């Protein structure tokens, strides 16, 4: 945050006010913003600037027309207004302890001769050796090299679904650098075009792993690189795919206007030269539905859902679908339709769709199963089915424990926050106990 935008500290009387403490505990930001305005003199326009929200969004929250629940937004409010993390159920914020007060433990003095050398588990050649050996490689990779690279990408995506992308990222980034190096050496134009495509896929995958870890700035940087690489070979459908990822990220950052702009740009790219298949258009229409739902535009959301289903009915078995859209089958269409209804608060329409998709879902997609169980639990809670909601959310914790995904963890903590009015119920206590085992933070 630039110096000019640094907020003044909230007065101690406000942070110790029982009403402020209660409002933060239940994340009632309508009350929080009103109290901040009244007792700290920070007006809605400044709240919007400090918390990276639009002034209209802040106005809707203050008027009680919208609730802020995304963990990313809650963290922005804590950091922007300097509300201590514990008051909002967050970890201690980095700014809470001044550097001058940070305690550094002093290590006991040990004679240098008595300090054992740390064993090196693996001896690897230095980077200079790698550079020397690279000089002996052939300038143009063979077709089998490209086949192997694409097979690796497919394997990375499978493992990302099963275990999350955190441990994959070093390998993916290393392979991306390798391919970019080949681009600089390759003499064949046709081969270079193929390499640009592979590099674009690796950059998008790297961006996705950062997005799933809620490292949004890094994700955006890699998504932008993927766009630039795809533009080099004018691969409009793949550019649409990357823009769709950026649209989804914008919905997570509670920037629905950005989400809509990205997905509309994706649709324009997909329509260019008629290069996209009905499956691609169906996926993009569903992303458009998500953006409209985040904006609270009911009619536009329903129109986009209808377009997604219309395009899906046009799919034929011999369509030249790109590999990256193969995940978007009927089950995915059904569950995304349910989620879009859920985002609008249409729980009665959402619940049977998400439940049906979960019955069809493949068991190896651990993160997908956990995400969809979260959405089902959320709709069940909206319908007043507390027991079912808690049982469904508890079931989500099993696949969640097998996946490293801060995005998924954020969803589960968000659901826990929605259980605040039911803290005394045994089923809530059981879910909380299991949640603390799986996500101790």
SVG drawing of the C-alpha trace seen along z (x, -y; Angstrom):
<svg xmlns="http://www.w3.org/2000/svg" viewBox="-36 -12 74 54">
<polyline fill="none" stroke="black" stroke-width="0.4" points="0.0,0.0 1.5,-3.4 2.4,-5.8 -0.3,-8.2 -2.9,-5.5 -1.7,-4.2 -4.7,-4.3 -4.5,-6.0 -4.8,-3.5 -8.3,-2.9 -8.8,-4.4 -8.4,-2.1 -11.9,-2.9 -13.3,-1.6 -11.3,1.6 -12.4,2.3 -16.1,1.3 -18.2,4.4 -20.4,3.6 -17.3,3.5 -15.9,6.7 -19.3,8.5 -19.6,7.0 -16.1,8.3 -16.7,11.7 -19.7,12.4 -18.1,10.4 -21.0,8.0 -19.2,5.5 -22.3,3.3 -22.0,2.5 -18.1,2.5 -18.1,-0.2 -20.8,-2.3 -18.7,-2.2 -15.5,-3.0 -17.2,-6.0 -18.8,-7.2 -15.9,-6.7 -12.8,-7.0 -14.1,-9.5 -13.2,-7.2 -15.9,-7.7 -17.1,-5.1 -15.1,-6.5 -11.9,-6.1 -13.0,-2.6 -13.4,-1.6 -9.9,-2.9 -8.2,-1.3 -9.9,2.1 -9.7,2.2 -13.5,2.2 -15.7,0.1 -17.6,-2.7 -20.9,-1.2 -20.0,2.1 -19.2,0.4 -22.5,-1.5 -24.4,1.8 -22.7,3.4 -23.5,0.5 -27.2,0.6 -27.3,4.3 -27.9,5.3 -24.7,7.4 -22.5,9.5 -18.8,9.8 -17.7,13.4 -14.6,14.2 -11.5,14.7 -9.5,12.5 -11.8,9.6 -11.9,10.1 -8.1,10.0 -8.1,6.8 -10.5,5.2 -8.3,6.3 -5.2,4.9 -6.8,1.8 -8.5,0.7 -5.9,2.1 -8.3,4.4 -6.3,7.0 -6.5,10.4 -8.0,12.2 -11.0,9.9 -12.0,11.2 -11.0,14.9 -7.8,14.4 -4.2,15.2 -2.0,12.4 -1.4,9.8 2.2,9.0 1.7,5.3 0.5,6.0 4.0,6.3 6.4,3.4 9.8,4.6 11.5,3.0 9.5,5.2 10.2,8.5 12.1,10.8 14.9,12.8 16.1,15.8 19.8,15.8 21.5,19.0 23.9,20.3 27.6,19.7 29.2,22.9 32.9,23.2 33.3,23.3 35.2,26.6 32.3,28.3 29.6,27.3 29.1,30.4 28.9,29.8 25.5,30.2 25.4,33.2 24.5,32.4 21.8,35.0 22.4,34.7 25.4,33.2 24.2,31.5 26.3,29.9 26.3,26.1 24.3,23.9 27.5,23.1 27.8,26.9 24.2,26.9 25.0,23.9 28.0,25.7 26.1,28.9 23.3,26.9 25.7,25.8 25.9,29.5 22.1,29.9 20.6,29.8 19.0,26.5 15.7,28.0 13.9,30.6 12.5,33.6 8.7,34.1 8.9,36.7 10.2,33.9 7.0,31.9 4.9,35.1 6.7,35.7 6.2,32.1 2.4,32.2 2.1,35.5 3.9,33.9 1.4,31.1 -1.6,33.5 0.0,35.4 0.6,32.1 -3.1,31.3 -4.1,34.7 -1.8,34.5 -3.1,30.9 -6.6,32.2 -5.6,35.0 -3.0,33.2 -3.0,29.5 -0.4,27.6 2.0,26.4 4.5,29.3 4.2,29.3 5.1,25.6 8.9,25.9 8.8,28.6 6.4,26.7 8.4,23.4 11.6,25.3 10.0,26.8 8.6,23.4 12.1,22.0 13.4,24.9 10.8,24.4 11.4,20.6 15.1,21.4 14.3,23.7 12.3,20.9 15.5,18.7 17.5,21.5 14.9,23.1 15.4,22.4 12.3,24.1 9.3,21.7 6.7,24.6 8.5,26.1 8.8,22.6 5.0,22.2 4.5,25.5 6.9,24.4 5.0,21.2 1.8,23.2 3.5,25.5 5.1,22.5 1.7,20.8 0.1,23.9 2.9,24.2 2.6,20.5 -1.2,20.9 -0.6,23.9 1.9,22.0 -0.6,19.2 -3.2,21.6 -1.1,23.1 -0.5,19.6 -4.2,18.8 -5.1,22.0 -2.6,20.9 -4.4,17.4 -1.1,15.8 -3.1,13.5 -0.4,11.1 1.9,14.0 -1.0,15.7 -1.9,12.7 1.7,12.2 1.9,15.8 -1.6,15.6 -0.4,12.4 2.7,14.2 0.5,17.1 -1.6,14.5 1.5,13.0 2.9,16.4 -0.5,17.5 -0.7,14.2 2.6,14.9 0.9,17.7 -2.5,16.1 -4.1,19.0 -7.4,17.1 -9.2,20.0 -6.3,20.5 -6.2,16.8 -9.9,17.1 -9.0,19.9 -6.5,17.8 -8.9,14.8 -11.5,17.2 -9.0,18.1 -8.4,14.4 -12.2,13.9 -12.5,16.7 -9.7,15.2 -11.4,11.8 -14.6,13.3 -12.5,14.7 -11.0,11.2 -14.6,9.8 -14.0,7.8 -17.1,8.8 -16.8,6.0 -13.3,7.1 -14.5,10.7 -17.2,9.7 -14.7,7.7 -12.3,10.6 -14.9,13.2 -16.4,10.9 -12.9,10.4 -12.5,14.2 -15.8,14.7 -14.6,12.1 -11.4,14.0 -13.2,17.3 -15.5,16.0 -12.6,14.6 -12.2,16.6 -14.7,19.2 -11.8,21.0 -13.6,22.2 -15.8,25.3 -19.2,25.4 -17.6,27.0 -15.3,23.9 -18.3,21.5 -20.3,23.5 -17.5,23.2 -17.1,19.5 -20.9,18.9 -20.8,20.5 -17.9,18.3 -20.0,15.3 -22.8,16.6 -20.5,16.6 -19.5,13.0 -23.1,11.9 -24.1,13.8 -21.3,12.1 -22.7,8.8 -26.2,9.9 -27.6,9.6 -30.3,12.4 -31.7,12.0 -28.2,11.8 -27.1,14.9 -30.0,17.0 -29.4,15.9 -25.8,16.9 -26.7,20.3 -29.2,20.9 -26.5,20.1 -24.1,22.5 -26.6,25.3 -27.5,24.4 -23.9,24.5 -23.4,27.8 -26.2,29.4 -24.3,28.5 -21.3,30.6 -20.4,33.5 -18.0,36.4 -15.8,35.4 -15.4,31.7 -11.7,30.6 -11.8,29.7 -8.5,28.6 -7.2,30.8 -7.5,28.0 -11.3,27.9 -11.8,31.7 -12.6,31.4 -15.9,29.5 -18.3,32.4 -21.9,32.8 -21.1,33.3 -19.1,30.1 -21.9,28.2 -24.5,29.5 -22.4,28.5 -21.4,25.1 -25.1,24.4 -25.9,25.3 -23.1,23.0 -24.3,20.1 -27.8,20.5 -26.2,20.7 -24.2,17.5 -27.6,15.8 -29.0,17.2 -31.3,19.6 -30.6,22.5 -33.7,24.5 -32.6,24.7 -28.9,25.2 -29.1,28.0 -30.4,30.9 -28.0,29.9 -24.9,30.0 -26.0,33.2 -26.6,34.9 -23.2,33.8 -21.5,35.1 -23.1,38.5 -21.6,38.6 -18.2,37.2 -15.0,39.2 -13.4,40.0 -9.9,39.1 -10.6,35.4 -10.1,34.7 -10.2,30.9 -13.3,30.9 -15.1,33.2 -14.3,31.0 -15.2,27.8 -18.6,29.2 -19.3,30.5 -18.7,27.0 -21.2,25.5 -23.7,28.2 -23.3,27.6 -23.7,23.8 -27.0,24.3 -28.3,26.7 -27.5,24.1 -29.4,21.5 -32.3,23.8 -32.2,24.2 -30.9,27.8 -28.3,27.4 -27.6,31.1 -27.3,32.0 -25.1,28.9 -22.6,29.8 -22.5,33.5 -21.8,32.5 -19.1,30.0 -17.5,32.6 -17.5,35.0 -15.6,32.3 -12.8,32.4 -11.6,35.9 -10.7,35.0 -9.6,31.5 -7.0,33.1 -5.4,34.8 -5.0,31.6 -2.8,28.6 -5.1,25.7 -5.4,22.5 -8.3,21.6 -10.2,24.6 -9.2,24.0 -10.6,20.5 -13.9,21.9 -14.1,24.2 -13.2,21.4 -15.9,19.3 -18.5,22.0 -17.3,22.1 -17.9,18.4 -21.5,18.9 -22.2,21.2 -21.7,18.4 -25.4,18.2 -25.4,22.0 -22.3,22.3 -24.1,24.0 -25.4,26.9 -23.7,30.3 -23.4,30.8 -21.7,27.5 -19.2,28.4 -18.5,31.7 -17.7,30.0 -15.5,27.4 -13.5,30.1 -12.9,31.9 -12.1,28.7 -9.4,27.8 -7.8,31.2 -7.6,30.8 -6.9,27.0 -5.4,26.2 -4.6,22.6"/>
</svg>
